[in-house]
């Protein structure tokens, strides 16, 4: 789930979340915005940095 949130391709990430959760693209956008707000960031890049620094993901998971 975190990988989808911080995916490089925003459209691909949104579509992946939409399919996974079986919700509309608009609903995904609302939920992603809520997550970004709750962790105090404005962009998916900042969310990715936050995830790495918090130990939610590691570089080993990308391989």
Steps between C-alpha positions, in 0.01 A plus 500: 500500500781741586669423168185608318479819701857602419518359146691713250211509255213674676242381247619140530495521879149643500378226266669231710335625818167534324512138385631368830234675708227489234424871527490788254806701399348806669467311826865391474604862454306603811651221710855564378459870578382407848800275559741767379336753730512268802872437462564869441623493140375650176630267229547131435877557487488641852285200602763264357776675695287484814434127445872424461600710801227343713607150406170420326690396188862424426712507188504116512124497427554676168709214358 
